[in-house]
Amino acid sequence: MPCELEVYFRLSSLTLEVAYIGTQNTQHKAAVLLCLAAGKAVLCEKPMGVNASEVREMVAEARSRGLFLMESLVSISVYFPGVDDTVTVLLQYPGGIHGSFTCSMTSNLGNTASVSGTKGRAEVIPAWAPMELVVNGERKKFPGYLDSKKTYNFPYSENLVFEAMHVRECLRKGLRESPVIPLAESELLADILEEVRKIIGVTFPQDKR
């Protein structure tokens, strides 16, 4: 607690406008609430919370304080906390539409996202940092940020700057949440992840609180 108070007072005295939370998943809620209490806008790495309850608590706190909060998503990909092997999920939507995804900590998957329909097929490559779009065989490439030649620990890391630029744009417009990744979307994603965890039998200590 003394450490948290010290961080709180330091945050309160800083002139920074927004804080990025990239800690371990289980530490997201405490860090987000601390920053919100200090009056700072927050960009929180995915998943925003360990479960849906945590996400709703953070969303409610941000709204009650009138502060900006956004989940940091790279091409709508979300980590599956607690999954240490492989899981495949089948989603059903109204109108007979189906979706599926596979995530794994042990297999090297294709990392692509595709949509198929009556008018053709669109594919995003890679799904977590789109650099290429293929629509019915026609390819369109998207260059990275300023075609950076720097070396990063992870491929396409430089493209995270686009997310930071979006947050800055939202704050300049006085928005309290992103129109691209609204808080309702984060709550929905948390609900989906929680439902999947229940089906595959993965529970966290936070689920019992």
N, C-alpha and C positions, 0 to 999 in steps of 0.2 A: 504493500500500500504506500509506504513512503516514496518508493521509486515512481509509482504512478502519479502521485501528487507532484513530484519534482518535474516529471515530464509534462504534466498538465500546466504548471505554472510557466515552464519554458515555452510551451506552445502558445500560451496566452500572450506572452510578451513578444513573440516573434511577429514580424510583419507579413509573413507568408500568407497567401490567400487559400491555397489548396494543398492537401496532404495526400500522398500516394501510399497506400497500405499494401505491402508485398510480403508480409510475414507468413508464417505457417497458417494453414487454414483454421486451426483451433484458436489462433490468436487474433483473428480478424475482428470479431465482435468487440472485444475489449479495446483494441486500437482504434476502431472506427468511433465507438462511443466516446472515447477519450478526446479524439480530435474534434468531434461535434460539440462536446461540452466546452472545448476551448474556442469555439466559434469559427472553426475552419471547414471549408468545403472538403469533400473527400472523394477520391477515386480509389476504390478497393478492388484488389485482384480477385479473380474468380477462384473458387466459388465464394460469394460474399459471406456466407455463413455456413456452418456445419450442417444445419438443417433449416427447414422453412421457418420455424419459430424465431431463430436468430435473425434471419433476413428481415422478417416483418418487424422485429424489435428495432433494428437499425433504421429501417424505412420510416417507421413511426417517429423515431427520435429526430431524424433529419427534417421531417415535415413539421413537427411541432416547433422546431427551432428556426424553420424557414431557411435551411441550409442545403446546398447542393450535395447530392450523393449519387454516385454512379458505379455500377459494377464494371470492372475492367475485363472486357471480353474481346478476344481476338477471333474474328469470324465465327462468332456464336459458339465457339468450343468451350466446354466446361469440364474441369477436372472432376473425376469421380473419386472423392475421398473415401478411403477404406477399401478400395478395390485394388488388390495387389496382384491380380492376374489378368483375366480377360472377361469381358461381359458384352453381350449383344442385346440390344433393346429394340423391340418392335412397337411403334407408336401408331395409334388409330385416330383419325380425324373425321369430322363430319363429311358426308358426301362420298364415303368409300375411299378416302385418301389414306395411304399408308406411308409411314416413314420408318427408317431403321438406322441404327448406328452401332458401331463396334468400337470399344476402347480397350486398350491393353497396356500393361506395364512390362510385359515380357516379350511381346511380338512387335516386329517392325512392320506396321501397317502402311497402306498407301497414302494416308493423310489427304484424301480427296473428298469433296462433297459434290453430290450430283442431284439434279432434279429431272425426272422424266415424266412426260405427259403426252397428250394426243398430238401436240405440235412439235415434238422433238425432245431433245435432251440438252441440258446445260451442266457443265462441270467446272468446279472451282479447284485450282491447284496452287499450292496446298491449301487445305481447308482453313488452317489456323493462321495463315498469313498470305492471303490471295495475291499471287503474282501472275496468274494466267487464267483466262476465262475461255472455255471451249463451248460453243453453241452450235449444235448440229455439225460438228467437225471443223467449224471455222474458229481459229485461234486468235485471241487478242491478249497481248502481254502488257502488264502494268509494271513500270520500273519502280524500284525501291526508292526510298526517300533520298532525293538528290543523287541517285545512283551511287550511293556511298561506297567507297573502296576500302573502308576500314574493316578490320577483323573483329568479330564478336564471338562470344562464347557459344551463342546459339544462332542458327541461320535466321536471317530476316529480322533480327532484333531491332535494327534501326527503324523498322516500320512502326514500332510502338509510338513513335513521335506523332503519328497521325491521330492517335487516340488522345494524346496530351493536347494537341492543337484543337481537337473537338471540345475538350473540357474547357479550354481557355475561351473558345467562341461562346459556349453556353454561359459562362460566367460574365462575359462582356455584355451579353444580352439580358442578364439578370434572371436566367432560368434557374429553377430549383432541381431540375432533373433533365436528363438527355431526351430529346425527341427521337433519337435513333435507338437508344437502349433505355427505355423508360423503366422506372422502378417496378411497375406492374409486370414487366417482362422478367425481371430478376426474381420476383415472387413466384411467377409461374414456373420458371426453370427450377427453383428450389423445390416446388411441389412435385415436379416430375422426377427429380433426382431422389427425393424422399420416398416416393412411391416405388421406384425401382429398387431402392435399398431394402424396402420391406419385402419385396418379392424374392430377392436373392438372399435375404437373411442377414444383411449387414446393419448393425446398430452401433450407435455411439453413446458414450456416457451422457452427452448433452441432450439426447432424446428423452431422458427420464426426468429432466429438470422442469 
